Amino acid sequence: MAGKISNTPATYMPSPTSQNKKMSSIFTGSDWVRPDGRGPHQCRPSFLRTGAVNYASGSAYAEFGNTKVIVSVFGPRESKKAMMYSDMGRLNCNVSYTSFATPIRGQASESKDLSSMLHKALEGAIILESFPKTTVDVFALVLESGGSELPVIISCASLALADAGIMLYDMVASVSMSCLGKNLVIDPVSEEESYQDGGLMITCMPSRNEVTQMTVTGEWSTPKIHEAMQLCLDACSKLGKIMRSCLKEAVTLPQE
Amino acid sequence: MKENEEEKSGQLVTPGEVLGKPAELKAGKGAYVSPHNNTVYASLTGFRTLTYPPPDSPDPRPTVDVTGHKAHGAVPEIGAIVIARVTKVMARMASADIMCVGPKSVREKFTGIIRQQDVRATEIDKVDMHSSFHPGDIVRALVLSLGDARAYHLSTAKDELGVVSAESAAGATMVPISWTEMQCPLTGQIEQRKVAKIGA
C-alpha cells in the first residue's frame, strides 16, 4: 500500500509551461482567432432584464456571453448608526462571487477591489442630493465568471439603480478591452484576459458624454490607448442604447 | 397598469435622456438641469409630462416632469408630515419609528426623535414626556430637521399634531376627550397624552 501511494503524486498539477508556450505562439500572430469566434471588435451577445429580485427595491440581471451577474439595489434606507451625519446620500457597493462562479472553486478575483471600483464608477452618476442622510445599497452577485466581470457588473448595477427609481444623471455603461500583442480585442473572455498584455476599461455616461471611470493596466502604447478608448466609448454608447430599450420594455411589458 | 394606458400619450424616457433646453422648459420632478451644457435631462424612467403654468404667471415656461413608473421609497424631508410609532419614552425625549411620509408609507425603517422642547408650543420647559407619549402610540409629527446621524428630529408643537391613536392599559383604542387626555372606552380610565386635533 505504502509503495503505491509514493508512486502516485499527492497533488495533481497540469503542466502550465508547455500550455503557455503553445498559446503564446498564437497570441503573437496578427490574425488571432478569438476562442468564441467573434471578430476583434465584436462584443458578446448581451441579455438584460430588470426586476430579477422581488425582494429588492430594484434589480437587474445581465448575461454577456458566459458572464452572468445579478445586481440588487436596496433603499434609500437609514445609514448605519456609526456613520457621520451627511447632507448627501451615500452609496454602498458590494460585489461577491458565488462559489460556483469560476471553473475551479474559490478562484474568484478579489471582490473588495471590485466593490470599490463599482462604487467609484457609479458614484458620479447618482444624484446623491436626492436622498440626504440615507444610504443606497448595491449588491452584485457574479453567478458565472466568463471574463470582463467588472464592466458587466457596472452596467447591470446602473440598470438596477434605474429600476429602483434612484435619481441618476445618466445611465452608466461600461466596456473593457484587452491588448494581446498587436491585437486589440473588445469585451475579452477570461481566457483572453489571462493572456492580455494590457487591459483598459471605460465607464461612461453615454448621453452626457462623460467618463466616470477609466482603468488602464499593463503595457500600452499611446496610439493603442487612443484607439482602444475610441472603440470603448463607441461600444458604451451602443450598450447604453440597449440598456435604455431594456428599461423601456420593462415599463411597456409589465412582468407582474 | 391602468396608469400606463392613461399616460401613454407622454413619451417614455429613461435617465439621461435629453428633455429640452432650460430656455423653453423648467425641470420638475424626475428631471434636472445640467449647467455645463445647458440642457434639461431626465433622471428617472417614466413618462414625460408637460404642465403649463397659468397664462398670467411671470414665467411662461412649462414644467417637465417624469412620472408614472417606479420612484424610490419615501424618504423623510424637512417640513414633511409623518406618521410614526413611539418606541421608547425617556425623560427628555421620545423615539419613534417613521412609518409614513405624507401619504406614502416608507419601505425601510427610519428613526425619529421628539425632544421635550418640541412636544407642544407653550410651556415647553414643563413638558413631562411620560404624560405626553407612551410606547406604541401612533403620532402625527412634523419633520423639523434631518437631525443627527442617528435620527430625524420631529415636532408635535401644533394643534393638529400629536397622538392620533393610542391603546389604553386595558388594550382598547382610546377616545380623545381633550388635547391632553384620552379615555379608555372599556374601563373609563383617563390617560395623559399630547393629543392631535383631527378633522377640525
Interface residues (C-beta under 8 A of the other chain):
Chain A: S57 G58 F74 G75 P76 R77 E78 S79 K81 A82 M83 M84 Y85 D87 I127 S130 F131 P132 K133 T134 A162 D163 A164 G165 I166 M167 L168 Y169 D170 M171 M205 P206 S207 R208 G240 M243 R244 L247 K248 A250 V251 T252 P254
Chain B: M1 N4 L12 T14 P15 G16 E17 V18 G30 Y32 S34 N37 Y41 S43 L44 T45 G46 G68 H69 K70 A71 H72 G73 V75 R107 E108 K109 F110 T111 L146 G147 D148 A149 R150 Y152
